[in-house]
Amino acid sequence: MQKMKKKRRNTYNYWVKMKSNPEISVCCRWNFSFHAFVEDIGNMPTKHHVIRIKTDERLYCKRNCEWIDNDVLKEMMSFCDPNYLPNWQN
């Protein structure tokens, strides 16, 4: 039970950090409801971040997001400009 509470708290903290960042756009459903965010993509797995599937779409929403492992994300980012990764994901 304690693990589940920690996972939910981590997911909530991530959601607050994500939606308060002026560099990104979050859909109205997620912007106003943490429960909708969890319902759409689930609790944050350990050491994961939300990424947009279609990077040309600026909006973070159910149809365009998924959780990705930090190690996979770092590997993907190693092929990009080091300044590409937004501050809120560091």
C-alpha positions, 0 to 999 in steps of 0.5 A: 500500500505504501508503494502505491501511495508513493507512486500516486504522489510522484505522479501528482508531483510530475503532473503539477510540474508538467502543467505549470511549465509555460514551454508546453501545452497540456490539453484542457482535460489534463490541465484541470484534472489530475484524475483524468491524467491518471485515467488516460496514461496511468500512474508514473512508472519508476524512473519514467517521463511523459513524451509526445509521440508526435513531436510536431504536435505541441499538445500533451494529451492522451492520444499523443503521450506515453511514459518512457523509461529514463534510460531510453529517453537519455539514449534518444536525446544523445542523438540530439542537441544537448540543449533540446531537453526541456528543463522540467525533464532534467 
